[in-house]
């Protein structure tokens, strides 16, 4: 039976309203090795927001406690590394942290999740079957939720398939490559995973109907505004596109992206978070 390393990372999980606890909980039932890169800077008490989430799981989640203590049928192995974001690299901070996580994986397969991507329990058996079928890589179908948990968004900018599950030791690379040219060191950013078309992994990955739920755009208006403006400074050299307020209407951004009603079910681990969001933002749930 193939074993699975789940790799993930996060920074300022509470401040950025990330469902990071739910990411971990959704992965535990199929994980043989859980690898977390804690990207936070430490607070004055030598803890961080990611530490708070992990400590809460250690205290209150029986599944996490049994996993961490090695009492699961396949002995669970939990590894967490504190590697703050190298902010000088701007947008490539994410790339480097994915690479840091990949380097620690020791199982047969790797499942790489961002800190706002949650697995559905209906996918567990299909993920296990995929590993036993033995292909080198698999893509999942991605649902990008928008504003609330009743709507998702799709369009040219929003990837509908992405490689998440792949065999370990394929040489998949995420980061910088350097070489010597005419006596000078040349460096370029390159990635097998995080380019917009996810090449070259997409070229040989087997497409699946396994769903991955992306909740990175279900946040408060204030949090979305701060996230947008910060990302603009990471991805662009000037602040011309900084916004003063957040608008959930896609036409305000001059795009052709479409928002649709979600008729399916969310992962069970998300239910408490969904109810809290509905209570706070009831106006979003009135069609």
C-alpha positions as CSV (number, residue, x, y, z in Angstrom):
1,X,0.0,0.0,0.0
2,X,1.4,3.4,-1.0
3,X,2.1,6.0,1.7
4,X,1.2,9.7,1.5
5,X,3.0,12.8,2.7
6,X,0.7,15.8,2.9
7,X,2.7,19.1,2.7
8,X,1.3,22.5,3.5
9,X,2.3,25.9,4.8
10,X,0.8,29.1,6.2
11,X,1.5,32.5,7.5
12,X,-0.7,34.8,9.7
13,X,-3.5,32.2,9.4
14,X,-5.9,34.0,11.8
15,X,-5.2,37.5,10.6
16,X,-5.7,36.4,7.0
17,X,-8.8,34.4,7.9
18,X,-7.3,31.2,6.4
19,X,-9.1,27.9,7.1
20,X,-5.8,26.4,8.0
21,X,-7.1,24.2,10.9
22,X,-9.6,22.8,8.5
23,X,-6.9,22.1,5.8
24,X,-5.1,20.0,8.4
25,X,-8.2,18.2,9.6
26,X,-9.3,17.4,6.1
27,X,-5.9,15.8,5.4
28,X,-5.5,13.7,8.6
29,X,-7.6,10.7,7.6
30,X,-5.4,9.8,4.6
31,X,-2.1,11.2,5.8
32,X,0.9,9.0,6.8
33,X,3.2,12.0,7.2
34,X,2.1,15.6,7.8
35,X,4.6,18.3,7.0
36,X,3.9,22.0,7.9
37,X,6.0,25.0,7.1
38,X,5.3,27.7,9.6
39,X,6.0,30.9,7.7
40,X,5.2,33.2,10.6
41,X,7.5,35.6,12.4
42,X,7.5,34.8,16.1
43,X,5.6,37.0,18.5
44,X,7.0,38.3,21.8
45,X,5.8,35.1,23.5
46,X,7.9,33.0,21.1
47,X,4.7,31.6,19.5
48,X,2.9,32.4,16.3
49,X,-0.6,32.1,14.8
50,X,0.3,28.7,13.2
51,X,1.6,27.5,16.6
52,X,-1.7,28.5,18.2
53,X,-3.6,26.4,15.6
54,X,-1.3,23.4,16.1
55,X,-1.4,23.6,19.9
56,X,-5.2,23.8,19.8
57,X,-5.3,20.6,17.6
58,X,-2.9,18.9,20.0
59,X,-5.2,19.7,22.9
60,X,-8.7,19.2,21.4
61,X,-8.4,16.9,18.4
62,X,-8.2,13.2,19.3
63,X,-7.4,12.3,15.7
64,X,-4.5,14.7,15.7
65,X,-3.2,13.4,19.0
66,X,-3.4,9.8,17.9
67,X,-1.7,10.7,14.6
68,X,1.1,12.6,16.3
69,X,1.7,9.8,18.8
70,X,2.0,7.1,16.2
71,X,-1.1,5.1,17.3
72,X,-2.8,5.2,13.9
73,X,-2.8,1.9,11.8
74,X,0.0,3.4,9.7
75,X,2.3,5.2,12.1
76,X,1.6,8.9,11.7
77,X,4.6,11.3,11.5
78,X,4.2,15.0,12.1
79,X,6.9,17.5,11.1
80,X,6.7,21.2,11.5
81,X,9.5,23.6,10.4
82,X,9.7,27.3,11.3
83,X,10.9,29.1,8.1
84,X,9.6,32.7,8.0
85,X,8.7,34.1,4.5
86,X,11.8,35.5,2.8
87,X,9.9,38.7,2.0
88,X,12.6,40.1,-0.2
89,X,11.5,37.5,-2.8
90,X,8.0,38.9,-2.8
91,X,5.7,36.7,-4.8
92,X,8.2,33.9,-4.9
93,X,7.9,33.5,-1.1
94,X,5.2,31.0,-1.8
95,X,7.3,29.1,-4.2
96,X,10.2,28.7,-1.8
97,X,7.9,27.5,1.0
98,X,6.4,24.8,-1.3
99,X,10.0,23.7,-2.1
100,X,10.9,23.6,1.6
101,X,7.9,21.3,2.3
102,X,8.6,19.1,-0.7
103,X,12.2,18.5,0.4
104,X,11.0,17.0,3.7
105,X,8.6,14.4,2.2
106,X,9.6,10.8,2.7
107,X,6.5,8.8,1.6
108,X,5.6,7.3,-1.8
109,X,3.3,10.1,-2.9
110,X,3.0,13.8,-2.0
111,X,-0.2,15.8,-1.7
112,X,0.7,19.5,-1.8
113,X,-2.0,21.8,-0.3
114,X,-1.9,25.6,0.1
115,X,-3.2,27.0,3.4
116,X,-6.7,27.7,2.1
117,X,-7.3,24.4,0.2
118,X,-9.5,21.8,1.8
119,X,-10.1,18.1,0.9
120,X,-13.6,16.7,0.8
121,X,-14.1,13.4,2.7
122,X,-15.8,12.0,-0.5
123,X,-12.4,12.1,-2.1
124,X,-10.4,10.0,0.3
125,X,-11.0,6.6,-1.3
126,X,-10.4,8.0,-4.8
127,X,-7.1,9.5,-3.6
128,X,-6.1,6.1,-2.2
129,X,-7.1,4.3,-5.4
130,X,-5.1,6.8,-7.5
131,X,-1.9,6.0,-5.5
132,X,-2.5,2.3,-6.0
133,X,-3.0,2.8,-9.8
134,X,0.6,4.1,-9.8
135,X,0.5,7.1,-12.2
136,X,3.2,9.7,-11.6
137,X,0.9,12.6,-11.1
138,X,-2.8,13.4,-10.8
139,X,-4.8,16.6,-11.2
140,X,-7.8,17.6,-9.1
141,X,-10.8,19.7,-10.0
142,X,-10.7,23.0,-8.2
143,X,-13.8,24.9,-6.9
144,X,-12.8,28.5,-6.2
145,X,-15.4,29.9,-3.7
146,X,-16.2,33.6,-3.9
147,X,-17.4,35.9,-1.2
148,X,-19.5,33.2,0.6
149,X,-19.9,29.5,0.7
150,X,-22.8,29.4,-1.6
151,X,-21.0,30.7,-4.7
152,X,-18.0,29.8,-6.7
153,X,-16.2,31.6,-9.5
154,X,-14.8,30.4,-12.8
155,X,-13.3,31.9,-15.9
156,X,-10.1,32.3,-17.9
157,X,-8.0,33.4,-14.9
158,X,-9.3,30.6,-12.5
159,X,-7.6,27.2,-13.1
160,X,-10.1,24.4,-13.1
161,X,-7.5,21.6,-12.9
162,X,-4.2,21.6,-11.1
163,X,-1.7,18.8,-10.2
164,X,-1.9,18.2,-6.4
165,X,-1.0,14.5,-6.0
166,X,2.3,13.2,-7.4
167,X,4.9,10.5,-6.8
168,X,7.8,11.5,-4.6
169,X,11.3,11.9,-6.0
170,X,10.1,12.9,-9.5
171,X,12.5,15.8,-9.3
172,X,9.7,18.3,-9.3
173,X,11.2,21.7,-8.7
174,X,9.8,25.0,-7.3
175,X,12.2,27.8,-7.0
176,X,15.4,29.3,-8.5
177,X,17.9,27.7,-10.7
178,X,21.4,29.2,-11.2
179,X,24.1,28.6,-13.8
180,X,27.5,30.0,-14.8
181,X,27.5,32.0,-18.1
182,X,30.5,33.9,-19.4
183,X,32.1,33.8,-16.0
184,X,28.9,35.3,-14.3
185,X,26.3,33.6,-12.2
186,X,22.8,33.8,-13.9
187,X,19.7,33.1,-11.9
188,X,16.1,32.6,-13.0
189,X,12.8,31.6,-11.3
190,X,11.3,28.4,-12.6
191,X,8.7,26.1,-11.4
192,X,7.2,22.7,-12.3
193,X,4.1,23.5,-10.2
194,X,3.2,27.1,-9.9
195,X,3.3,28.5,-13.4
196,X,-0.1,29.6,-14.7
197,X,-0.4,26.5,-16.9
198,X,1.4,24.2,-14.4
199,X,3.7,22.8,-17.0
200,X,5.4,20.4,-17.3
201,X,3.5,18.4,-14.7
202,X,0.2,19.0,-16.5
203,X,1.7,17.4,-19.6
204,X,1.9,13.9,-18.0
205,X,-0.5,14.2,-15.1
206,X,-3.7,12.1,-15.2
207,X,-6.9,14.1,-14.9
208,X,-9.3,13.1,-12.2
209,X,-12.7,14.2,-10.9
210,X,-11.4,14.5,-7.3
211,X,-12.5,17.9,-6.0
212,X,-10.4,20.4,-4.1
213,X,-12.1,23.2,-2.3
214,X,-10.3,26.6,-2.5
215,X,-11.6,29.1,0.1
216,X,-9.0,31.8,-0.3
217,X,-11.7,34.3,-1.5
218,X,-14.1,33.8,1.4
219,X,-12.9,36.5,3.8
220,X,-14.2,39.7,5.3
221,X,-14.3,42.8,3.0
222,X,-11.5,44.3,5.1
223,X,-9.3,41.2,4.9
224,X,-9.8,40.9,1.1
225,X,-8.9,44.6,0.6
226,X,-5.7,44.2,2.7
227,X,-4.9,40.9,0.9
228,X,-5.4,42.4,-2.6
229,X,-3.3,45.5,-1.9
230,X,-0.5,43.5,-0.3
231,X,-0.4,41.1,-3.3
232,X,-0.3,44.0,-5.7
233,X,2.9,45.2,-4.1
234,X,4.3,41.6,-4.4
235,X,3.4,41.1,-8.0
236,X,4.0,44.6,-9.4
237,X,6.6,47.3,-9.0
238,X,4.3,50.1,-8.3
239,X,1.1,50.8,-6.3
240,X,-1.1,52.1,-9.1
241,X,-3.6,49.4,-8.6
242,X,-4.1,49.8,-4.9
243,X,-7.8,49.9,-3.9
244,X,-9.5,51.9,-1.2
245,X,-12.4,49.6,-0.8
246,X,-13.3,46.0,-1.8
247,X,-16.1,45.2,-4.3
248,X,-17.4,41.7,-4.7
249,X,-19.0,42.5,-8.1
250,X,-16.6,41.1,-10.7
251,X,-17.7,43.6,-13.3
252,X,-16.0,46.3,-11.2
253,X,-12.6,44.7,-12.2
254,X,-13.4,44.6,-15.9
255,X,-13.3,40.8,-16.1
256,X,-15.5,38.2,-17.8
257,X,-15.3,35.8,-14.8
258,X,-18.6,34.2,-13.8
259,X,-20.0,33.6,-10.4
260,X,-22.3,30.6,-10.0
261,X,-24.5,29.1,-7.2
262,X,-23.0,26.1,-5.5
263,X,-25.4,23.2,-5.2
264,X,-23.1,20.6,-3.7
265,X,-21.9,19.8,-0.2
266,X,-18.9,21.3,1.6
267,X,-16.3,19.2,3.5
268,X,-17.6,18.3,7.0
269,X,-14.6,19.9,8.6
270,X,-15.9,23.3,7.3
271,X,-19.3,23.2,8.8
272,X,-18.6,25.2,12.0
273,X,-16.7,27.8,10.0
274,X,-19.5,28.1,7.5
275,X,-22.1,28.6,10.2
276,X,-20.0,31.3,11.8
277,X,-19.7,33.1,8.4
278,X,-23.4,32.9,7.8
279,X,-24.2,34.4,11.2
280,X,-21.8,37.3,10.6
281,X,-22.5,37.9,6.9
282,X,-26.2,37.0,6.5
283,X,-26.5,39.6,3.7
284,X,-24.4,37.5,1.4
285,X,-26.8,34.5,1.7
286,X,-30.0,36.3,0.7
287,X,-30.4,35.8,-3.1
